Amino acid sequence: MNQKIALEILKLGYNVYLTGPAGSGKTFLLNEYIKYLRSKDIEVAVTASTGIAATHMNGITIHSWSNMGIKNEISNSDLLKLYRKPVYQKRFKKTKVLIIDEISMLHAHQLDVVDKICRFMKSEPFIPFGGLQVVLCGDFFQLPPVTKGLERARLVYNSEAWEKMKIRICYLEEQKRQTDSEMIRVLNDIRNQTVDNETAKIVLMREKEEIKGDIKPTRIFTHNRDVDFINGEELEKISEKPFSYSMLLEGNKVLRDILKKGCLAPEKLVLKKGAVVMFVKNNFEKGYVNGTVGKIVGFDSETKLPIVKTSTGEGVLAEPARWEFEEGGEIKAWIKQIPLRLAWAITVHKSQGMTIDAAEIDLGKSFEYGMGYVALSRVRSLSGLKLLDINEMAFEVDPEVVEFDKELVRMSKETEKEVTEMNWFERFKKQRKFLSSARRK
């Protein structure tokens, strides 16, 4: 399915699971739908399973939006306490569409809790999510929910809510990130669990292979301790004068703290000339995206803002950017910071959702399904990959997901057939009916 058809399906008001391989444009399409809804004065809750994913769309975590926090279940007394708070009454009354991104990292029981909260707060106990249009987005081949010990995560398609919400599947197939056939083959083989000696050979050919270019590629590791040590050590090696930038925060304290926690730009950013950095926000007009790597080549003489030379050779003035939480057409909180972080190294978890031109990837300590797939799929082409280390787990994805994915492909084809066979006037009427009902409720 392509993005155009998927957008038409979303506009029909169906509950949708938007999925597809890494780099197929899922977040881009979500942002297009959000813009469409707001242009029609439809209140949309923009959330994600993690703070990092939420900031990519100026949203907050589903845990904060729904007020479920870290609860595994919710009692009737919890629901009554929530109902008595005017701020939440107003939130649920106004909201007509709920978006949850990076759904692969949400537990099945958490989706059931969100469903229960929505049904109670919307006073619609027998309708999934209280009648909200729910758009789930993600890729089950990517990182799963965090669990304790050897406990196996139950993904959201195992939830009661998934069974009841009559979900339509939109499986995006067009590749927007990768540019060479060999890299696409590797990623497809991992997804299909058809990795063979030839697949492994393609990846292993990049072992210790240097990447051409003036900028040192970002190193991707599986563990935080490796990343923090490398970034701190590399910055200390530079004898240039440090420049410090503090984050500005405004609005509701709880909301701005949520934004701060999810933002990849640090609250206090210290930079020096020569530092390797990464942009953590999209700005297509200035020529960078979330994941663009560059080097600090200087600081503006008047503003003292950093100037970043990217792989294209252009110098980009890194001006402060805002991350906002909007609700009811009003900005409730915002944070403002230079959209950069040190990028000699980054974790696989924090790289999810990024597009990186060149990376040195260490998969020697891979420990969970999808870790190698996420790391390798950040890079546009094999020429931008240097493999530092790898273990057998790096090519593994959840076998259960492999089988379920076949069902998702089949269901997506059914959804596409249903919508493409509608004549234009029938589709127009259904979309208008959804808009009308969303405004009226």
N, C-alpha and C positions, 0 to 999 in steps of 0.2 A: 504494500500500500504506500502511496506517496503522501506528502504532507498536505497537498491541496484537498484530497479526498478525506483525509483524517480530520482536517479542520471543518469540513462540511458536516461530518458525523458529530463532532463535538457541538456544533451549533444546533443540532436537533434536540439537545437536552438529555441524551442518553447518559447513563452511567458508563464510563469508559475506562479501560486499562490501556494506556498508551505505552507501547514498548518498541523494542528494536535494538539492534546491536549498538555498542558504544560508537558514538560519532554519527548516528543517523539523524540527528537534529531534533531530539525529543524536547529538550529545554527550549529551543528556539520556537517550536510549535506551541508549547505551553504559553510562552510570552505573547505570541500572536493572539491566542485565544483570550488571554487576560486583557489585552488591549481592546479586543472586540467587545468583551463583556462590559468593560468600563465605559466604552463609547456609547453603549446602550443603557447606561445607568443601572447595570445589574451588579449587585454587591457580591464580590468573589473573595473567599478566604484563600490566601496563598500560603501554603505550608509545605514542609518537607520533614522527612524522618530525622535529619541532622541539621544542626545550625549552619554548617558550611553550605549545604545544598540550598537551604532557605535563603541565605544572603544572595545567592546567584539570581534570585527572582524578587528581591526586596520583600521577603516574607519572614515568617517565624516558624519555629518547630511546631508540628502537630501536637506535641505534648503540651506546649505553652498555650496554643490557641484554644484547645479543647479543655484545658486545665486538668488533664488527667495526670500530668507529671510523670512519675515513674511507676504509677500504680499498675499492677497486673490485673486487677479487677476493681469494680466500683460498686459501692453499696447504695441502697436507696437513701440512706442518711447523707452520704456524700453528694448525691444528686440534688437533694433538697437544699443543702448548704449552697451549692452552686446556683440553684434556681433563685435563691433569695438575694443574690448579688446583682444589682441593676446593670452593672457593666456587662455581665455575661448574658443577661436577659436581652439587652439591646443588641449585643453581638449576634446571637443566634436568630433573633427576630429578623434582622436585616439581611443576613447571609442567605444567598440563594444557590451558590456554587461553591463547593469545597474541592480544592486541589491539594493533593499530597504527592510530592515528588520524592524520588529515591525510595520507592516503596519496598525495594528488596531488603532494606535495612530495618523494616518495621516488623515486629512479631505479629503472628496471627491474633493472639489474644489482645494486643493493643488496638488493632483495627476493630475488634469486637467491642472494646471499651469505648472507642470514639463513636461507633454506631449507637451504642446504648445512650451515651450522653446526648447525641444529636436528637434521637427520638424523644427523649425526655424533655429537652429544652425547647424543641419545636412543637411539643404537645401532639405528636403524631406517633404513638407507641407501636403501631402495626406497620409502619412504612419504613423501609431501610433508610437510615440516616435522616429520618424525619422528613423525607421528601426533597432533600437537597440533591442537586446534581453532583455526583462525586466523580472526580477525574483522578485516577491513580496513574502514576507515571514511574517508569523505572525499567530495570532489566535484571531478571533473577539470576543471570550469569555473573553479575557483579557482586560486590561484597554483601554477605548475609548479615542478619542482626547479630549484635554482640551477645554472647552467651557465657555462662560460668562453667569453667572446667570442660568436661567432655559432653556437656548437655548439647543436644541437637536442636537447632532453631526450627520452629514451625513457621514457614513463610505464609504470607497473607492469603494466598489462594487456598489455604487449609482452614480459613476462618469461617464462622457461620455467616458473617456479613457478606463475604464474597459469594456464597451460595445463594443468598437471598436478593442480591441487588440487580439481578438480570443484566450483568455487565456485558458490554460490547467490547471486542478487542480490535485495536488499531495497531497493527504490527508494521512499523516503518521499515522499508527495505533499502532505500537509497542511501549509499554511503557518502557522507559529507566530509569526513575527516581524512581517512586514509587515501593515499594517492597511487600506491603501486600494488600490482596484482599479487606479488609474493606475500606482502604484509597482510593483505585481505585474506589470502589463503590460510596463513597461520592462524589468524583470529577465527575464521570460520571452522577450521579443524579443531580448535580448542572448544568452541561452542558445540560442535557436533560430536565431540569425543572421538574424532577420527585421526588424532595425532599419530603419525608414524615416523619412521626413521627419516623420511624426506622432510617432513615438517620440522622435526628437531634439527636437522642439518641446516635448514634455512636460518633458524634462530642462532644456532651455535656458530655459524659463519661470522656472526657479529661479536663473538667473544673477544674481548680486548681490542676490538677494531676501533681505531681512533676516528672521531667525527671531525670533518673539516669545518673550519670557521674560527673566527677570532674570539668568540664567547665560549667560555667553559660550559659544557652542557650540565644541566641539573642532574644530580644523582638521586635516584628514587630508591628508598629502602623500605623494608617491611616493619622496622621498629623505630619508635620515637627517639630512643637514646642515641642511635647512630646519627640521626638528623641534627639534633640539638648540639651534639659535640662538634660536628663538622662545621655547621654554620657559625658557631661561636669562635672556633679555632681559626677559621679562614678570615673572619673580620678582624681578629686580633693581629693577624699577620700584616695587615695594611697599615702603614705608618701615616697615612693622610689624616687631615683634620676630620673629626666626626661631626655630622649634622644630625640633630635630633628633631623629631616631629611627634607631637602629642595628639592623640585623637580627641576631637570635639564631640560632645554628646548633648542631646537636647530632647526634652519630652518626658513621657512617663518613665520613671526609673526602672521599673521591672522590664519594660519593653526594650529600653535602650541597652540594658545589661544583657538581654537575650541577643540583641543584634551584635553587641561587642563580642560575646562569647562565640558566635558563629562566624564572625568575620576573620578571614585569613590575614588581613593586614593587622599587625600588632597594635596594642594601645599606645606603646611607645616604640617608634621606629627609629633606629640608629643606622645611618648610612655613611659610607666613605667613598671617595673617588676610587674606582676600581672594583667596587663590590658587585658581585653577581646577584641580580634581583629578578623577581618574577612579578608581572602584573597579575592582580587577583580580581579584576573586574573587566567586563567587556567595554570597549569604546571603539566602535568600528570607524568613526570619523577620524580618530587620531591614529588608527592603524594598529591597535593591539587588542588582544582578547585575553580572557582568563586563562593564564598559562604561558603567555608570551614572555620569553626570557631575554634579558639584556644585561648590559654592564653600565654602571654609573660612570659617565665620562666627565662630569663636572656639575656645577651648581649655578643656577641663574644669578647674575651679579646683583640684581635688585630684589627678587623675591626669595632667593636662596633655595628655590625648589630644585629637585634633582633632575638632571638631564640623562636620559637613558638611551644608549645605542643598542638597537635590536639587531637581529640577524639580517635584516634587510639593509643594514648600514645607515639607517636614518636615526637622527637624534630626536627623541620625543621628550618634551617637557612634561614631567609627571605632576599634574595638578591634582589638588585634593578632590576626592569623589565622595558622594553621599550614599549611604545605605539607609533605606527608609522602611518603616512599617506603616502602611496605609489601611485605613478601615473607614467605611462609610464616606468615602471621598475626602477624608481628612487624614493628614499625616500625624500619627500619634507619637512617633518617636523617630529620631534619626541620629546617625553617627557620621562623622566626617574624618577622613584620613587620606594620606597619600596611598593610592591603591597598589602598594608594593610590599613584598616581603623578601627577606634574604633567600637566595635560591641556589646555593651550592648544593643543598640537599632538601628533600621533602619526603614525607611518608606516602605509601601507596594510598592509604585512607584519605589523606588530604588532597591527593592528586585526582581523585574521582571527579569527573565532570570537566577536567581541564584538557586543553589541546596544547601539546608541547612539540616544538620543532625538533629538539634534540635532547636526548636523555641518556645517562649512564645508569643502567638498572641492575640492582642487586637483588636477585630472587633466591639466593642461597639459603635464606631462612624463611621461605614461604611456609605458612602454617594453616591457611584456611582456603576453602574453595573460592575461586574467582580472583585470587590475589594476583596471579601472573597475568590473567586476562586483562584485568583493570590496568595494571602497570604497562603492559605492552601496547594496549589500545590507546594510550595517551599520545603516542608518537605517530606522526603523519606517515612516515615511510621508514623502511629498513635502514636507509642511509643516515637516518637521524638516531639510530640506536647503537649504543655500545653496551654489550652484556658483560657485567662484572662477575656474576656468579649465578648459578641456577640449581635448583633441586627438583626432584621428581614431582613434588606437589605443585610446582609452578604451572603445569599444564592441566591441572585438575579442576573440573567444575562438578557441581552436585549432579550425580546421575539421575536423581529424581527430577531435577530441573530440565535435563536433556529430554526426558520423556514428556514432561508437561509442555515444553516449548513446542513440540510437534502439534499438540492440541491447540495451542495459542495460534499457530500459523493457520491451522484449519478454520478456527473460529473467526480469524481476521478476514479470511477469504469470503466466508459467509456474510460477514458484516459489510464488506465492500460490495458484494453482489447485491445485497439488499438495498443499499443506498444508490448504487449506480443504475439500478433498474427502476428507481423512482423517476417519474417524469419531473421536469423542473418545477412545475406548479405545485405538485404534491409536496416536494421537498421544501419549497418556499412557504407553504401553508404550515407545515410542521415546525419549521424554524420560527415563524412568526408567532405560532401558538405558544411555543416555549418562552419566547421573550415576553409575551403578554402575561402568561401565568407567573413568570418570575417577578415581574414588576408589581403584579396585583397582590401577591401574598404578603 
